[in-house]
């Protein structure tokens, strides 16, 4: 009986752990001004005012059916000429059901970016995955 318990208990612990490994999550949030494929190859938190496009990329793991992610770009302060905080842009990205999905949010600026502090926030519409936020600055 002890041998059976010794074999079954580790299998139950493994089964309990494997369920949590498949929980939906958003990982690897990166910001960049030039994109390679579907993802930022490097991560930056400081940009020049001359950048015309900024990208936020992340990986959605184990997406459930009918899920979408709202990508919100915000100005948060640091420039005396702009009242903040201020939402600049937002978009919903429909996430296909499956194990992994690379997602990209893009914001484009006509003319130079105002200097200051910004953030990008990723939230799921269902609320089942914790929101991710990344701060960046334009200098």
Backbone bond lengths (Angstrom), bond angles and torsions (degrees), N, CA, C in turn:
res aa  C-N    CA-C-N  psi(-1)  N-CA   C-N-CA  omega(-1)  CA-C   N-CA-C  phi
1 X - - - 1.450 - - 1.524 110.52 -
2 X 1.351 117.38 -38.40 1.469 120.74 179.66 1.521 111.03 -63.65
3 X 1.337 116.42 -37.56 1.461 119.83 179.37 1.522 110.93 -65.46
4 X 1.342 116.92 -40.17 1.461 120.80 178.91 1.528 110.23 -64.53
5 X 1.324 117.24 -43.78 1.468 121.10 178.36 1.525 110.23 -63.07
6 X 1.318 116.56 -40.87 1.465 120.74 179.99 1.528 111.33 -63.84
7 X 1.324 118.24 -31.02 1.459 121.36 178.37 1.527 112.14 -82.77
8 X 1.307 118.85 -38.11 1.458 122.90 -175.37 1.528 111.35 -75.61
9 X 1.324 118.62 -41.07 1.456 121.47 -176.78 1.530 112.75 -58.83
10 X 1.332 120.08 -48.74 1.475 118.70 177.19 1.534 112.86 -61.35
11 X 1.352 117.70 -34.13 1.462 119.87 178.86 1.522 110.32 -67.60
12 X 1.316 118.62 -37.75 1.458 121.38 177.79 1.520 111.25 -66.89
13 X 1.330 117.16 -41.61 1.465 120.85 177.49 1.524 109.82 -62.46
14 X 1.337 117.82 -44.58 1.455 121.41 178.26 1.525 111.01 -61.45
15 X 1.323 117.53 -42.86 1.468 120.93 179.96 1.517 110.68 -63.31
16 X 1.303 118.33 -40.40 1.465 121.18 178.88 1.517 110.75 -65.31
17 X 1.320 117.80 -39.63 1.459 121.55 179.14 1.522 111.49 -69.02
18 X 1.316 117.46 -38.45 1.460 119.44 -176.63 1.517 111.95 -68.57
19 X 1.310 118.84 -26.81 1.468 120.67 177.22 1.525 109.65 -65.21
20 X 1.334 117.50 -43.25 1.460 120.16 -178.16 1.527 111.95 -71.57
21 X 1.340 118.31 -23.76 1.451 120.57 178.82 1.527 111.90 -67.61
22 X 1.311 118.05 -23.99 1.450 121.76 -178.69 1.522 112.88 -95.95
23 X 1.293 118.16 13.94 1.461 121.23 178.98 1.526 109.46 -71.53
24 X 1.328 117.81 142.42 1.465 120.40 177.89 1.530 111.43 -58.52
25 X 1.314 116.36 141.00 1.462 121.06 178.09 1.525 110.07 -156.74
26 X 1.322 115.32 157.49 1.456 121.69 172.74 1.521 106.39 -115.98
27 X 1.326 115.58 127.21 1.465 120.40 -176.66 1.520 111.00 -132.52
28 X 1.311 115.46 168.94 1.462 124.20 170.12 1.528 112.75 58.95
29 X 1.330 117.58 45.56 1.469 121.44 176.45 1.517 108.78 -70.97
30 X 1.325 115.74 121.01 1.461 122.05 179.90 1.523 109.57 -131.46
31 X 1.332 115.42 151.56 1.463 122.83 175.29 1.524 108.85 -118.26
32 X 1.335 115.81 141.34 1.459 119.95 178.80 1.528 109.78 -157.75
33 X 1.321 115.84 167.66 1.465 120.48 176.21 1.522 112.02 -107.46
34 X 1.323 116.87 -10.72 1.463 122.09 174.37 1.512 107.71 -135.40
35 X 1.328 115.43 133.99 1.460 120.30 -173.94 1.523 109.96 -111.54
36 X 1.321 115.64 146.14 1.458 122.63 175.86 1.516 107.13 -116.98
37 X 1.323 117.98 113.98 1.461 120.78 -176.55 1.518 110.11 68.28
38 X 1.328 116.47 -126.56 1.457 121.32 -179.63 1.521 113.67 -100.45
39 X 1.334 118.00 -8.32 1.456 120.84 -173.33 1.522 111.79 -129.32
40 X 1.335 115.59 154.36 1.464 120.60 171.42 1.527 107.77 -68.67
41 X 1.320 116.52 130.22 1.464 118.87 178.66 1.520 111.22 -81.76
42 X 1.338 117.02 -21.99 1.459 121.22 175.75 1.525 108.06 -132.62
43 X 1.318 116.36 168.15 1.459 121.88 -177.56 1.518 108.49 -120.82
44 X 1.316 116.53 132.52 1.458 121.18 179.59 1.519 109.95 -132.90
45 X 1.320 116.14 148.82 1.457 120.58 175.47 1.522 111.70 -121.18
46 X 1.338 116.96 3.13 1.466 121.68 177.15 1.524 108.79 -131.68
47 X 1.345 115.37 130.79 1.460 120.96 -179.05 1.518 109.79 -129.53
48 X 1.327 115.24 159.96 1.458 122.35 177.16 1.524 109.68 -89.86
49 X 1.332 118.48 150.48 1.469 120.35 178.44 1.529 113.81 -59.34
50 X 1.333 117.78 -23.49 1.468 120.91 -176.41 1.525 113.75 -77.56
51 X 1.335 118.15 -9.42 1.464 120.17 179.38 1.531 108.88 -62.09
52 X 1.331 116.82 133.36 1.464 119.18 179.24 1.520 112.66 -96.51
53 X 1.329 117.47 -26.96 1.464 121.14 179.48 1.524 109.39 -132.43
54 X 1.331 115.27 136.86 1.457 121.33 172.38 1.526 107.71 -121.56
55 X 1.314 115.80 142.60 1.456 121.56 -177.39 1.529 109.94 -120.58
56 X 1.301 115.29 140.22 1.461 122.46 168.47 1.516 105.82 -117.84
57 X 1.321 116.88 121.81 1.461 120.17 178.59 1.520 109.15 -122.91
58 X 1.311 115.17 149.72 1.457 121.23 178.58 1.517 108.57 -155.94
59 X 1.304 116.11 169.94 1.456 121.89 178.50 1.519 108.34 -116.39
60 X 1.331 115.34 126.60 1.463 120.59 175.58 1.528 106.71 -98.17
61 X 1.324 116.15 119.69 1.460 122.43 -177.79 1.524 110.76 -101.48
62 X 1.316 117.14 135.03 1.455 123.88 174.56 1.526 112.53 56.47
63 X 1.295 115.69 53.37 1.466 120.90 -179.57 1.518 111.28 -65.81
64 X 1.326 114.98 139.74 1.455 120.97 175.20 1.525 109.15 -91.46
65 X 1.319 116.59 166.90 1.461 121.52 -179.72 1.526 110.35 -62.93
66 X 1.331 116.17 145.62 1.471 124.16 175.29 1.520 114.17 60.07
67 X 1.310 117.44 33.87 1.462 120.76 178.59 1.523 109.47 -97.40
68 X 1.310 116.41 148.07 1.460 121.39 171.78 1.513 108.23 -144.15
69 X 1.323 114.65 156.32 1.456 122.37 -178.73 1.520 108.14 -118.28
70 X 1.321 116.28 131.40 1.455 121.22 175.13 1.525 107.64 -94.06
71 X 1.327 115.76 124.29 1.460 122.41 176.76 1.528 106.55 -104.20
72 X 1.322 116.37 119.41 1.465 121.31 -177.89 1.522 109.67 -120.54
73 X 1.329 115.62 129.65 1.461 123.12 177.14 1.526 107.31 -104.76
74 X 1.341 116.60 125.90 1.462 121.74 -177.41 1.519 111.79 -126.43
75 X 1.333 115.30 141.40 1.470 121.10 165.49 1.525 105.26 -90.02
76 X 1.342 118.15 131.33 1.463 119.85 -176.71 1.523 114.31 -114.89
77 X 1.325 119.05 -11.12 1.464 119.46 176.23 1.514 112.28 144.44
78 X 1.339 113.86 -170.51 1.459 119.89 176.21 1.513 115.17 96.13
79 X 1.333 118.45 -4.03 1.455 121.84 178.40 1.530 107.33 -125.84
80 X 1.348 117.67 116.71 1.468 119.83 -175.94 1.536 113.86 -64.95
81 X 1.335 117.61 -15.83 1.465 120.71 -179.56 1.531 113.38 -86.50
82 X 1.340 117.85 -6.15 1.467 121.13 -176.01 1.525 108.97 -125.13
83 X 1.324 115.42 127.44 1.467 120.50 174.51 1.522 108.50 -77.78
84 X 1.313 117.94 130.22 1.454 120.05 -179.96 1.506 110.41 -138.71
85 X 1.289 119.25 173.00 1.463 127.03 0.97 1.527 112.38 -72.82
86 X 1.333 114.97 158.46 1.450 120.98 -173.65 1.529 109.48 -149.63
87 X 1.347 116.67 127.35 1.461 119.94 174.44 1.516 108.15 -76.79
88 X 1.333 116.03 125.83 1.465 121.16 -178.65 1.521 110.73 -89.99
89 X 1.323 115.85 -47.35 1.462 120.52 -177.09 1.522 109.23 -160.99
90 X 1.335 115.23 157.23 1.468 119.90 173.36 1.518 108.47 -151.33
91 X 1.313 114.72 156.24 1.469 120.85 178.75 1.521 108.48 -153.46
92 X 1.330 115.84 148.31 1.456 121.70 175.40 1.524 108.86 -99.15
93 X 1.313 115.85 134.03 1.460 122.11 177.61 1.522 107.31 -112.96
94 X 1.321 116.88 119.36 1.465 122.09 177.30 1.521 107.93 -74.49
95 X 1.321 115.97 128.01 1.460 121.21 -177.47 1.524 109.28 -103.18
96 X 1.338 117.61 120.76 1.470 118.95 178.13 1.525 110.42 -71.03
97 X 1.318 115.49 145.45 1.461 120.47 179.36 1.519 109.16 -65.44
98 X 1.310 116.91 137.72 1.452 120.33 178.93 1.511 111.69 157.51
99 X 1.305 115.53 -166.06 1.452 118.67 -174.13 1.524 113.29 -87.67
100 X 1.335 119.14 -42.70 1.462 121.12 -177.30 1.523 109.51 -141.42
101 X 1.330 115.92 136.73 1.463 120.52 176.81 1.520 108.13 -140.02
102 X 1.329 116.98 125.31 1.459 121.81 175.38 1.514 108.41 -84.21
103 X 1.329 117.43 125.24 1.465 119.21 -179.76 1.515 110.25 -120.18
104 X 1.347 113.62 150.58 1.455 120.56 -175.82 1.521 108.90 -136.09
105 X 1.313 116.45 129.57 1.455 122.27 172.40 1.519 107.97 -114.94
106 X 1.313 117.64 131.93 1.459 122.23 -176.24 1.519 109.81 -122.08
107 X 1.319 115.72 139.27 1.459 120.31 171.01 1.520 107.07 -126.90
108 X 1.339 115.63 133.34 1.457 120.68 -179.15 1.517 109.31 -117.02
109 X 1.309 116.02 142.45 1.459 122.78 -176.58 1.525 109.30 -120.65
110 X 1.323 116.61 129.04 1.464 121.34 173.15 1.522 106.91 -84.79
111 X 1.305 117.88 115.94 1.461 120.51 -177.18 1.513 110.96 83.49
112 X 1.334 117.27 -175.07 1.467 119.77 -175.30 1.533 112.56 -71.10
113 X 1.328 115.12 148.17 1.457 121.74 174.23 1.524 108.83 -72.10
114 X 1.312 118.57 137.88 1.464 119.78 171.19 1.533 109.71 -65.78
115 X 1.313 117.19 139.80 1.460 119.58 176.75 1.517 109.20 -66.09
116 X 1.315 116.32 152.03 1.456 120.91 178.87 1.512 111.91 147.93
117 X 1.323 114.48 -169.51 1.464 122.40 -177.69 1.523 109.64 -108.66
118 X 1.327 115.13 138.36 1.454 122.39 -175.20 1.533 109.08 -134.40
119 X 1.320 115.42 171.82 1.455 121.13 172.28 1.515 108.95 -151.06
120 X 1.315 114.97 155.03 1.456 121.63 170.67 1.527 106.24 -120.65
121 X 1.341 115.81 136.02 1.462 121.57 -176.57 1.526 108.72 -125.18
122 X 1.326 116.29 130.85 1.464 122.64 175.93 1.523 108.22 -111.87
123 X 1.325 116.50 121.07 1.461 121.66 177.94 1.520 108.91 -130.66
124 X 1.320 115.91 142.11 1.457 119.53 176.35 1.520 109.15 -85.68
125 X 1.309 116.29 144.73 1.461 121.40 179.45 1.527 109.90 -64.64
126 X 1.332 117.31 -37.16 1.470 120.97 -178.93 1.521 112.51 -72.69
127 X 1.332 116.93 -22.80 1.457 120.58 -176.58 1.517 113.50 77.41
128 X 1.329 118.37 8.63 1.462 121.73 -177.43 1.527 113.19 -79.88
129 X 1.324 116.79 -15.28 1.460 121.32 -179.44 1.528 108.04 -120.11
130 X 1.317 116.03 136.62 1.464 120.36 -179.93 1.529 110.44 -60.91
131 X 1.324 115.70 140.76 1.467 121.28 178.52 1.523 109.59 -66.20
132 X 1.322 115.22 147.77 1.467 121.60 174.36 1.514 108.43 -114.36
133 X 1.319 116.42 140.68 1.465 120.75 179.16 1.518 108.27 -135.83
134 X 1.331 115.24 138.59 1.461 120.09 176.78 1.516 108.19 -134.01
135 X 1.315 116.00 128.85 1.467 121.96 178.91 1.517 110.29 -91.77
136 X 1.335 115.29 149.91 1.463 120.41 175.01 1.517 109.11 -151.96
137 X 1.312 116.24 166.49 1.463 120.06 -179.76 1.517 109.94 -132.02
138 X 1.318 114.34 155.86 1.460 122.80 172.77 1.530 105.37 -116.14
139 X 1.329 115.26 122.03 1.479 120.00 -176.82 1.501 111.66 -129.14
